[in-house]
């Protein structure tokens, strides 16, 4: 997992991991969410990847555009 830069200073995202067609995000509450091309669509997953690398806006994007589009969730 890669540490999220959290440039805004108040993100709920802690870490992320990217695959060719997926991104897994760990939130500060310890819950992991896996978003895939199949569950969220390629454009949303690729946007999440861009925001993850940028270190800003990922939690907001997920909350607005993909709150229930995860393929798997675990703690």
PyMOL Python script that loads the backbone (N, CA, C, O; Angstrom):
from pymol import cmd

cmd.read_pdbstr("""\
ATOM      1  N   UNK A   1       0.851  -1.188   0.000  1.00  0.00           N
ATOM      2  CA  UNK A   1       0.000   0.000   0.000  1.00  0.00           C
ATOM      3  C   UNK A   1       0.890   1.243   0.000  1.00  0.00           C
ATOM      4  O   UNK A   1       1.963   1.265   0.604  1.00  0.00           O
ATOM      5  N   UNK A   2       0.426   2.245  -0.676  1.00  0.00           N
ATOM      6  CA  UNK A   2       1.116   3.527  -0.765  1.00  0.00           C
ATOM      7  C   UNK A   2       0.421   4.526   0.167  1.00  0.00           C
ATOM      8  O   UNK A   2      -0.805   4.631   0.170  1.00  0.00           O
ATOM      9  N   UNK A   3       1.193   5.236   0.934  1.00  0.00           N
ATOM     10  CA  UNK A   3       0.639   6.248   1.843  1.00  0.00           C
ATOM     11  C   UNK A   3       0.043   7.401   1.033  1.00  0.00           C
ATOM     12  O   UNK A   3       0.693   7.927   0.130  1.00  0.00           O
ATOM     13  N   UNK A   4      -1.180   7.787   1.351  1.00  0.00           N
ATOM     14  CA  UNK A   4      -1.841   8.908   0.689  1.00  0.00           C
ATOM     15  C   UNK A   4      -1.243  10.208   1.219  1.00  0.00           C
ATOM     16  O   UNK A   4      -1.118  10.376   2.432  1.00  0.00           O
ATOM     17  N   UNK A   5      -0.876  11.121   0.340  1.00  0.00           N
ATOM     18  CA  UNK A   5      -0.204  12.363   0.752  1.00  0.00           C
ATOM     19  C   UNK A   5      -1.080  13.285   1.584  1.00  0.00           C
ATOM     20  O   UNK A   5      -0.569  14.016   2.432  1.00  0.00           O
ATOM     21  N   UNK A   6      -2.378  13.266   1.364  1.00  0.00           N
ATOM     22  CA  UNK A   6      -3.322  14.070   2.149  1.00  0.00           C
ATOM     23  C   UNK A   6      -2.919  15.547   2.187  1.00  0.00           C
ATOM     24  O   UNK A   6      -2.746  16.126   3.260  1.00  0.00           O
ATOM     25  N   UNK A   7      -2.775  16.134   1.024  1.00  0.00           N
ATOM     26  CA  UNK A   7      -2.332  17.525   0.932  1.00  0.00           C
ATOM     27  C   UNK A   7      -3.334  18.516   1.526  1.00  0.00           C
ATOM     28  O   UNK A   7      -2.957  19.618   1.925  1.00  0.00           O
ATOM     29  N   UNK A   8      -4.597  18.129   1.583  1.00  0.00           N
ATOM     30  CA  UNK A   8      -5.596  19.017   2.189  1.00  0.00           C
ATOM     31  C   UNK A   8      -5.513  18.985   3.714  1.00  0.00           C
ATOM     32  O   UNK A   8      -5.965  19.911   4.387  1.00  0.00           O
ATOM     33  N   UNK A   9      -4.930  17.907   4.254  1.00  0.00           N
ATOM     34  CA  UNK A   9      -4.753  17.794   5.696  1.00  0.00           C
ATOM     35  C   UNK A   9      -5.932  17.219   6.454  1.00  0.00           C
ATOM     36  O   UNK A   9      -5.841  17.024   7.666  1.00  0.00           O
ATOM     37  N   UNK A  10      -7.045  16.939   5.772  1.00  0.00           N
ATOM     38  CA  UNK A  10      -8.205  16.424   6.501  1.00  0.00           C
ATOM     39  C   UNK A  10      -8.915  15.282   5.784  1.00  0.00           C
ATOM     40  O   UNK A  10     -10.118  15.093   5.962  1.00  0.00           O
ATOM     41  N   UNK A  11      -8.189  14.526   4.982  1.00  0.00           N
ATOM     42  CA  UNK A  11      -8.789  13.436   4.229  1.00  0.00           C
ATOM     43  C   UNK A  11      -9.061  12.224   5.111  1.00  0.00           C
ATOM     44  O   UNK A  11      -8.369  11.982   6.101  1.00  0.00           O
ATOM     45  N   UNK A  12     -10.079  11.475   4.727  1.00  0.00           N
ATOM     46  CA  UNK A  12     -10.372  10.220   5.393  1.00  0.00           C
ATOM     47  C   UNK A  12      -9.559   9.068   4.840  1.00  0.00           C
ATOM     48  O   UNK A  12      -9.617   7.961   5.374  1.00  0.00           O
ATOM     49  N   UNK A  13      -8.793   9.311   3.766  1.00  0.00           N
ATOM     50  CA  UNK A  13      -7.993   8.269   3.129  1.00  0.00           C
ATOM     51  C   UNK A  13      -6.622   8.165   3.810  1.00  0.00           C
ATOM     52  O   UNK A  13      -5.969   9.173   4.081  1.00  0.00           O
ATOM     53  N   UNK A  14      -6.209   6.941   4.077  1.00  0.00           N
ATOM     54  CA  UNK A  14      -4.908   6.686   4.690  1.00  0.00           C
ATOM     55  C   UNK A  14      -3.904   6.142   3.675  1.00  0.00           C
ATOM     56  O   UNK A  14      -2.790   6.653   3.565  1.00  0.00           O
ATOM     57  N   UNK A  15      -4.303   5.102   2.932  1.00  0.00           N
ATOM     58  CA  UNK A  15      -3.415   4.460   1.970  1.00  0.00           C
ATOM     59  C   UNK A  15      -4.206   3.997   0.754  1.00  0.00           C
ATOM     60  O   UNK A  15      -5.436   3.940   0.777  1.00  0.00           O
ATOM     61  N   UNK A  16      -3.472   3.669  -0.309  1.00  0.00           N
ATOM     62  CA  UNK A  16      -4.110   3.143  -1.511  1.00  0.00           C
ATOM     63  C   UNK A  16      -3.155   2.187  -2.211  1.00  0.00           C
ATOM     64  O   UNK A  16      -1.943   2.225  -1.995  1.00  0.00           O
ATOM     65  N   UNK A  17      -3.723   1.330  -3.053  1.00  0.00           N
ATOM     66  CA  UNK A  17      -2.949   0.400  -3.862  1.00  0.00           C
ATOM     67  C   UNK A  17      -3.625   0.306  -5.223  1.00  0.00           C
ATOM     68  O   UNK A  17      -4.840   0.123  -5.306  1.00  0.00           O
ATOM     69  N   UNK A  18      -2.844   0.430  -6.284  1.00  0.00           N
ATOM     70  CA  UNK A  18      -3.410   0.412  -7.627  1.00  0.00           C
ATOM     71  C   UNK A  18      -3.030  -0.851  -8.374  1.00  0.00           C
ATOM     72  O   UNK A  18      -1.892  -1.314  -8.305  1.00  0.00           O
ATOM     73  N   UNK A  19      -3.996  -1.399  -9.085  1.00  0.00           N
ATOM     74  CA  UNK A  19      -3.771  -2.493 -10.013  1.00  0.00           C
ATOM     75  C   UNK A  19      -4.094  -1.991 -11.413  1.00  0.00           C
ATOM     76  O   UNK A  19      -4.514  -0.845 -11.570  1.00  0.00           O
ATOM     77  N   UNK A  20      -3.908  -2.819 -12.425  1.00  0.00           N
ATOM     78  CA  UNK A  20      -4.177  -2.381 -13.793  1.00  0.00           C
ATOM     79  C   UNK A  20      -5.620  -1.909 -14.005  1.00  0.00           C
ATOM     80  O   UNK A  20      -5.858  -0.959 -14.751  1.00  0.00           O
ATOM     81  N   UNK A  21      -6.565  -2.558 -13.360  1.00  0.00           N
ATOM     82  CA  UNK A  21      -7.982  -2.222 -13.532  1.00  0.00           C
ATOM     83  C   UNK A  21      -8.679  -2.002 -12.197  1.00  0.00           C
ATOM     84  O   UNK A  21      -9.882  -2.230 -12.073  1.00  0.00           O
ATOM     85  N   UNK A  22      -7.915  -1.556 -11.195  1.00  0.00           N
ATOM     86  CA  UNK A  22      -8.514  -1.401  -9.866  1.00  0.00           C
ATOM     87  C   UNK A  22      -7.721  -0.433  -8.998  1.00  0.00           C
ATOM     88  O   UNK A  22      -6.574  -0.086  -9.282  1.00  0.00           O
ATOM     89  N   UNK A  23      -8.381  -0.019  -7.940  1.00  0.00           N
ATOM     90  CA  UNK A  23      -7.720   0.721  -6.869  1.00  0.00           C
ATOM     91  C   UNK A  23      -8.356   0.283  -5.556  1.00  0.00           C
ATOM     92  O   UNK A  23      -9.578   0.180  -5.447  1.00  0.00           O
ATOM     93  N   UNK A  24      -7.521   0.029  -4.574  1.00  0.00           N
ATOM     94  CA  UNK A  24      -7.987  -0.290  -3.232  1.00  0.00           C
ATOM     95  C   UNK A  24      -7.616   0.875  -2.340  1.00  0.00           C
ATOM     96  O   UNK A  24      -6.484   1.358  -2.365  1.00  0.00           O
ATOM     97  N   UNK A  25      -8.576   1.320  -1.555  1.00  0.00           N
ATOM     98  CA  UNK A  25      -8.386   2.488  -0.699  1.00  0.00           C
ATOM     99  C   UNK A  25      -8.639   2.084   0.746  1.00  0.00           C
ATOM    100  O   UNK A  25      -9.660   1.473   1.060  1.00  0.00           O
ATOM    101  N   UNK A  26      -7.700   2.431   1.622  1.00  0.00           N
ATOM    102  CA  UNK A  26      -7.902   2.232   3.060  1.00  0.00           C
ATOM    103  C   UNK A  26      -8.234   3.584   3.675  1.00  0.00           C
ATOM    104  O   UNK A  26      -7.498   4.558   3.520  1.00  0.00           O
ATOM    105  N   UNK A  27      -9.356   3.614   4.372  1.00  0.00           N
ATOM    106  CA  UNK A  27      -9.760   4.838   5.061  1.00  0.00           C
ATOM    107  C   UNK A  27      -9.233   4.830   6.485  1.00  0.00           C
ATOM    108  O   UNK A  27      -8.840   3.779   6.992  1.00  0.00           O
ATOM    109  N   UNK A  28      -9.219   5.963   7.126  1.00  0.00           N
ATOM    110  CA  UNK A  28      -8.677   6.104   8.472  1.00  0.00           C
ATOM    111  C   UNK A  28      -9.404   5.253   9.507  1.00  0.00           C
ATOM    112  O   UNK A  28      -8.844   4.945  10.559  1.00  0.00           O
ATOM    113  N   UNK A  29     -10.645   4.870   9.220  1.00  0.00           N
ATOM    114  CA  UNK A  29     -11.386   4.019  10.153  1.00  0.00           C
ATOM    115  C   UNK A  29     -10.984   2.544  10.045  1.00  0.00           C
ATOM    116  O   UNK A  29     -11.546   1.690  10.730  1.00  0.00           O
ATOM    117  N   UNK A  30     -10.004   2.252   9.176  1.00  0.00           N
ATOM    118  CA  UNK A  30      -9.486   0.898   9.039  1.00  0.00           C
ATOM    119  C   UNK A  30     -10.200   0.049   8.001  1.00  0.00           C
ATOM    120  O   UNK A  30      -9.846  -1.115   7.811  1.00  0.00           O
ATOM    121  N   UNK A  31     -11.181   0.599   7.337  1.00  0.00           N
ATOM    122  CA  UNK A  31     -11.938  -0.152   6.338  1.00  0.00           C
ATOM    123  C   UNK A  31     -11.298   0.027   4.959  1.00  0.00           C
ATOM    124  O   UNK A  31     -10.921   1.132   4.568  1.00  0.00           O
ATOM    125  N   UNK A  32     -11.187  -1.085   4.238  1.00  0.00           N
ATOM    126  CA  UNK A  32     -10.651  -1.098   2.886  1.00  0.00           C
ATOM    127  C   UNK A  32     -11.807  -1.231   1.896  1.00  0.00           C
ATOM    128  O   UNK A  32     -12.770  -1.957   2.143  1.00  0.00           O
ATOM    129  N   UNK A  33     -11.699  -0.521   0.772  1.00  0.00           N
ATOM    130  CA  UNK A  33     -12.679  -0.617  -0.308  1.00  0.00           C
ATOM    131  C   UNK A  33     -11.916  -0.869  -1.600  1.00  0.00           C
ATOM    132  O   UNK A  33     -10.945  -0.174  -1.899  1.00  0.00           O
ATOM    133  N   UNK A  34     -12.351  -1.856  -2.362  1.00  0.00           N
ATOM    134  CA  UNK A  34     -11.753  -2.146  -3.663  1.00  0.00           C
ATOM    135  C   UNK A  34     -12.715  -1.702  -4.756  1.00  0.00           C
ATOM    136  O   UNK A  34     -13.857  -2.159  -4.818  1.00  0.00           O
ATOM    137  N   UNK A  35     -12.246  -0.815  -5.608  1.00  0.00           N
ATOM    138  CA  UNK A  35     -13.014  -0.323  -6.744  1.00  0.00           C
ATOM    139  C   UNK A  35     -12.381  -0.888  -8.009  1.00  0.00           C
ATOM    140  O   UNK A  35     -11.168  -0.788  -8.194  1.00  0.00           O
ATOM    141  N   UNK A  36     -13.183  -1.473  -8.870  1.00  0.00           N
ATOM    142  CA  UNK A  36     -12.664  -2.097 -10.083  1.00  0.00           C
ATOM    143  C   UNK A  36     -13.377  -1.540 -11.309  1.00  0.00           C
ATOM    144  O   UNK A  36     -14.416  -0.888 -11.205  1.00  0.00           O
ATOM    145  N   UNK A  37     -12.792  -1.814 -12.468  1.00  0.00           N
ATOM    146  CA  UNK A  37     -13.452  -1.439 -13.714  1.00  0.00           C
ATOM    147  C   UNK A  37     -14.856  -2.027 -13.758  1.00  0.00           C
ATOM    148  O   UNK A  37     -15.793  -1.379 -14.224  1.00  0.00           O
ATOM    149  N   UNK A  38     -14.997  -3.256 -13.270  1.00  0.00           N
ATOM    150  CA  UNK A  38     -16.292  -3.935 -13.316  1.00  0.00           C
ATOM    151  C   UNK A  38     -17.311  -3.281 -12.393  1.00  0.00           C
ATOM    152  O   UNK A  38     -18.483  -3.170 -12.751  1.00  0.00           O
ATOM    153  N   UNK A  39     -16.881  -2.848 -11.210  1.00  0.00           N
ATOM    154  CA  UNK A  39     -17.838  -2.309 -10.234  1.00  0.00           C
ATOM    155  C   UNK A  39     -18.112  -0.817 -10.411  1.00  0.00           C
ATOM    156  O   UNK A  39     -19.248  -0.372 -10.253  1.00  0.00           O
ATOM    157  N   UNK A  40     -17.087  -0.052 -10.735  1.00  0.00           N
ATOM    158  CA  UNK A  40     -17.225   1.411 -10.801  1.00  0.00           C
ATOM    159  C   UNK A  40     -17.064   1.977 -12.206  1.00  0.00           C
ATOM    160  O   UNK A  40     -17.436   3.121 -12.468  1.00  0.00           O
ATOM    161  N   UNK A  41     -16.513   1.180 -13.101  1.00  0.00           N
ATOM    162  CA  UNK A  41     -16.268   1.643 -14.460  1.00  0.00           C
ATOM    163  C   UNK A  41     -14.866   2.198 -14.619  1.00  0.00           C
ATOM    164  O   UNK A  41     -14.310   2.765 -13.678  1.00  0.00           O
ATOM    165  N   UNK A  42     -14.290   2.039 -15.803  1.00  0.00           N
ATOM    166  CA  UNK A  42     -12.914   2.483 -16.044  1.00  0.00           C
ATOM    167  C   UNK A  42     -12.678   3.968 -15.784  1.00  0.00           C
ATOM    168  O   UNK A  42     -11.652   4.329 -15.207  1.00  0.00           O
ATOM    169  N   UNK A  43     -13.594   4.829 -16.191  1.00  0.00           N
ATOM    170  CA  UNK A  43     -13.343   6.268 -16.038  1.00  0.00           C
ATOM    171  C   UNK A  43     -13.281   6.681 -14.568  1.00  0.00           C
ATOM    172  O   UNK A  43     -12.447   7.505 -14.193  1.00  0.00           O
ATOM    173  N   UNK A  44     -14.137   6.128 -13.752  1.00  0.00           N
ATOM    174  CA  UNK A  44     -14.116   6.474 -12.324  1.00  0.00           C
ATOM    175  C   UNK A  44     -12.867   5.917 -11.642  1.00  0.00           C
ATOM    176  O   UNK A  44     -12.245   6.605 -10.832  1.00  0.00           O
ATOM    177  N   UNK A  45     -12.500   4.680 -11.964  1.00  0.00           N
ATOM    178  CA  UNK A  45     -11.295   4.092 -11.367  1.00  0.00           C
ATOM    179  C   UNK A  45     -10.053   4.876 -11.774  1.00  0.00           C
ATOM    180  O   UNK A  45      -9.187   5.139 -10.940  1.00  0.00           O
ATOM    181  N   UNK A  46      -9.959   5.247 -13.037  1.00  0.00           N
ATOM    182  CA  UNK A  46      -8.793   6.006 -13.490  1.00  0.00           C
ATOM    183  C   UNK A  46      -8.745   7.390 -12.850  1.00  0.00           C
ATOM    184  O   UNK A  46      -7.663   7.892 -12.546  1.00  0.00           O
ATOM    185  N   UNK A  47      -9.895   8.008 -12.644  1.00  0.00           N
ATOM    186  CA  UNK A  47      -9.919   9.300 -11.950  1.00  0.00           C
ATOM    187  C   UNK A  47      -9.467   9.136 -10.503  1.00  0.00           C
ATOM    188  O   UNK A  47      -8.729   9.975  -9.985  1.00  0.00           O
ATOM    189  N   UNK A  48      -9.903   8.061  -9.846  1.00  0.00           N
ATOM    190  CA  UNK A  48      -9.463   7.792  -8.467  1.00  0.00           C
ATOM    191  C   UNK A  48      -7.955   7.614  -8.413  1.00  0.00           C
ATOM    192  O   UNK A  48      -7.308   8.095  -7.482  1.00  0.00           O
ATOM    193  N   UNK A  49      -7.386   6.926  -9.402  1.00  0.00           N
ATOM    194  CA  UNK A  49      -5.932   6.733  -9.447  1.00  0.00           C
ATOM    195  C   UNK A  49      -5.212   8.076  -9.568  1.00  0.00           C
ATOM    196  O   UNK A  49      -4.217   8.312  -8.882  1.00  0.00           O
ATOM    197  N   UNK A  50      -5.708   8.948 -10.430  1.00  0.00           N
ATOM    198  CA  UNK A  50      -5.089  10.271 -10.605  1.00  0.00           C
ATOM    199  C   UNK A  50      -5.133  11.067  -9.302  1.00  0.00           C
ATOM    200  O   UNK A  50      -4.147  11.694  -8.916  1.00  0.00           O
ATOM    201  N   UNK A  51      -6.266  11.037  -8.640  1.00  0.00           N
ATOM    202  CA  UNK A  51      -6.404  11.770  -7.380  1.00  0.00           C
ATOM    203  C   UNK A  51      -5.533  11.162  -6.291  1.00  0.00           C
ATOM    204  O   UNK A  51      -4.978  11.887  -5.466  1.00  0.00           O
ATOM    205  N   UNK A  52      -5.407   9.843  -6.280  1.00  0.00           N
ATOM    206  CA  UNK A  52      -4.557   9.182  -5.284  1.00  0.00           C
ATOM    207  C   UNK A  52      -3.110   9.620  -5.440  1.00  0.00           C
ATOM    208  O   UNK A  52      -2.444   9.941  -4.456  1.00  0.00           O
ATOM    209  N   UNK A  53      -2.624   9.634  -6.669  1.00  0.00           N
ATOM    210  CA  UNK A  53      -1.239  10.050  -6.926  1.00  0.00           C
ATOM    211  C   UNK A  53      -1.057  11.533  -6.596  1.00  0.00           C
ATOM    212  O   UNK A  53      -0.021  11.930  -6.062  1.00  0.00           O
ATOM    213  N   UNK A  54      -2.053  12.342  -6.910  1.00  0.00           N
ATOM    214  CA  UNK A  54      -1.981  13.778  -6.620  1.00  0.00           C
ATOM    215  C   UNK A  54      -2.014  14.063  -5.124  1.00  0.00           C
ATOM    216  O   UNK A  54      -1.492  15.082  -4.672  1.00  0.00           O
ATOM    217  N   UNK A  55      -2.632  13.159  -4.349  1.00  0.00           N
ATOM    218  CA  UNK A  55      -2.678  13.340  -2.902  1.00  0.00           C
ATOM    219  C   UNK A  55      -3.752  14.284  -2.417  1.00  0.00           C
ATOM    220  O   UNK A  55      -3.684  14.780  -1.293  1.00  0.00           O
ATOM    221  N   UNK A  56      -4.742  14.537  -3.248  1.00  0.00           N
ATOM    222  CA  UNK A  56      -5.796  15.482  -2.857  1.00  0.00           C
ATOM    223  C   UNK A  56      -7.088  15.173  -3.612  1.00  0.00           C
ATOM    224  O   UNK A  56      -7.069  14.965  -4.825  1.00  0.00           O
ATOM    225  N   UNK A  57      -8.206  15.145  -2.891  1.00  0.00           N
ATOM    226  CA  UNK A  57      -9.511  15.020  -3.513  1.00  0.00           C
ATOM    227  C   UNK A  57     -10.081  13.621  -3.636  1.00  0.00           C
ATOM    228  O   UNK A  57     -11.205  13.461  -4.111  1.00  0.00           O
ATOM    229  N   UNK A  58      -9.347  12.611  -3.224  1.00  0.00           N
ATOM    230  CA  UNK A  58      -9.801  11.235  -3.419  1.00  0.00           C
ATOM    231  C   UNK A  58     -11.042  10.906  -2.591  1.00  0.00           C
ATOM    232  O   UNK A  58     -12.013  10.379  -3.133  1.00  0.00           O
ATOM    233  N   UNK A  59     -11.032  11.197  -1.323  1.00  0.00           N
ATOM    234  CA  UNK A  59     -12.189  10.882  -0.477  1.00  0.00           C
ATOM    235  C   UNK A  59     -13.428  11.646  -0.934  1.00  0.00           C
ATOM    236  O   UNK A  59     -14.527  11.092  -0.939  1.00  0.00           O
ATOM    237  N   UNK A  60     -13.265  12.892  -1.310  1.00  0.00           N
ATOM    238  CA  UNK A  60     -14.390  13.690  -1.796  1.00  0.00           C
ATOM    239  C   UNK A  60     -14.960  13.102  -3.083  1.00  0.00           C
ATOM    240  O   UNK A  60     -16.177  13.022  -3.249  1.00  0.00           O
ATOM    241  N   UNK A  61     -14.087  12.696  -3.983  1.00  0.00           N
ATOM    242  CA  UNK A  61     -14.531  12.111  -5.247  1.00  0.00           C
ATOM    243  C   UNK A  61     -15.310  10.821  -4.992  1.00  0.00           C
ATOM    244  O   UNK A  61     -16.387  10.619  -5.552  1.00  0.00           O
ATOM    245  N   UNK A  62     -14.764   9.961  -4.153  1.00  0.00           N
ATOM    246  CA  UNK A  62     -15.444   8.706  -3.843  1.00  0.00           C
ATOM    247  C   UNK A  62     -16.808   8.983  -3.216  1.00  0.00           C
ATOM    248  O   UNK A  62     -17.806   8.375  -3.601  1.00  0.00           O
ATOM    249  N   UNK A  63     -16.849   9.886  -2.266  1.00  0.00           N
ATOM    250  CA  UNK A  63     -18.103  10.218  -1.606  1.00  0.00           C
ATOM    251  C   UNK A  63     -19.154  10.777  -2.552  1.00  0.00           C
ATOM    252  O   UNK A  63     -20.348  10.540  -2.371  1.00  0.00           O
ATOM    253  N   UNK A  64     -18.718  11.509  -3.547  1.00  0.00           N
ATOM    254  CA  UNK A  64     -19.651  12.143  -4.475  1.00  0.00           C
ATOM    255  C   UNK A  64     -20.043  11.234  -5.637  1.00  0.00           C
ATOM    256  O   UNK A  64     -21.214  11.190  -6.012  1.00  0.00           O
ATOM    257  N   UNK A  65     -19.079  10.505  -6.216  1.00  0.00           N
ATOM    258  CA  UNK A  65     -19.333   9.782  -7.458  1.00  0.00           C
ATOM    259  C   UNK A  65     -19.330   8.258  -7.351  1.00  0.00           C
ATOM    260  O   UNK A  65     -19.782   7.582  -8.275  1.00  0.00           O
ATOM    261  N   UNK A  66     -18.834   7.706  -6.253  1.00  0.00           N
ATOM    262  CA  UNK A  66     -18.735   6.243  -6.179  1.00  0.00           C
ATOM    263  C   UNK A  66     -18.955   5.688  -4.776  1.00  0.00           C
ATOM    264  O   UNK A  66     -18.286   4.728  -4.396  1.00  0.00           O
ATOM    265  N   UNK A  67     -19.867   6.256  -3.999  1.00  0.00           N
ATOM    266  CA  UNK A  67     -19.989   5.819  -2.606  1.00  0.00           C
ATOM    267  C   UNK A  67     -20.338   4.340  -2.421  1.00  0.00           C
ATOM    268  O   UNK A  67     -19.936   3.732  -1.429  1.00  0.00           O
ATOM    269  N   UNK A  68     -21.082   3.757  -3.368  1.00  0.00           N
ATOM    270  CA  UNK A  68     -21.457   2.348  -3.241  1.00  0.00           C
ATOM    271  C   UNK A  68     -21.007   1.526  -4.450  1.00  0.00           C
ATOM    272  O   UNK A  68     -21.543   0.446  -4.700  1.00  0.00           O
ATOM    273  N   UNK A  69     -20.047   2.023  -5.181  1.00  0.00           N
ATOM    274  CA  UNK A  69     -19.594   1.331  -6.387  1.00  0.00           C
ATOM    275  C   UNK A  69     -18.378   0.437  -6.149  1.00  0.00           C
ATOM    276  O   UNK A  69     -17.679   0.082  -7.098  1.00  0.00           O
ATOM    277  N   UNK A  70     -18.124   0.075  -4.909  1.00  0.00           N
ATOM    278  CA  UNK A  70     -16.994  -0.800  -4.608  1.00  0.00           C
ATOM    279  C   UNK A  70     -17.360  -2.248  -4.909  1.00  0.00           C
ATOM    280  O   UNK A  70     -18.523  -2.646  -4.838  1.00  0.00           O
ATOM    281  N   UNK A  71     -16.337  -3.020  -5.245  1.00  0.00           N
ATOM    282  CA  UNK A  71     -16.542  -4.446  -5.490  1.00  0.00           C
ATOM    283  C   UNK A  71     -16.424  -5.250  -4.214  1.00  0.00           C
ATOM    284  O   UNK A  71     -17.104  -6.263  -4.048  1.00  0.00           O
ATOM    285  N   UNK A  72     -15.566  -4.805  -3.313  1.00  0.00           N
ATOM    286  CA  UNK A  72     -15.370  -5.515  -2.046  1.00  0.00           C
ATOM    287  C   UNK A  72     -15.061  -4.505  -0.948  1.00  0.00           C
ATOM    288  O   UNK A  72     -14.546  -3.415  -1.198  1.00  0.00           O
ATOM    289  N   UNK A  73     -15.395  -4.906   0.275  1.00  0.00           N
ATOM    290  CA  UNK A  73     -15.164  -4.074   1.456  1.00  0.00           C
ATOM    291  C   UNK A  73     -14.761  -5.001   2.598  1.00  0.00           C
ATOM    292  O   UNK A  73     -15.377  -6.048   2.801  1.00  0.00           O
ATOM    293  N   UNK A  74     -13.723  -4.614   3.344  1.00  0.00           N
ATOM    294  CA  UNK A  74     -13.295  -5.428   4.484  1.00  0.00           C
ATOM    295  C   UNK A  74     -12.562  -4.568   5.502  1.00  0.00           C
ATOM    296  O   UNK A  74     -12.160  -3.439   5.216  1.00  0.00           O
ATOM    297  N   UNK A  75     -12.400  -5.119   6.677  1.00  0.00           N
ATOM    298  CA  UNK A  75     -11.687  -4.414   7.740  1.00  0.00           C
ATOM    299  C   UNK A  75     -10.453  -5.182   8.139  1.00  0.00           C
ATOM    300  O   UNK A  75      -9.715  -4.749   9.024  1.00  0.00           O
TER     301      UNK A  75
END
""", "prot")
cmd.dss("prot")
cmd.show_as("cartoon", "prot")
cmd.util.cbc("prot")
cmd.orient("prot")
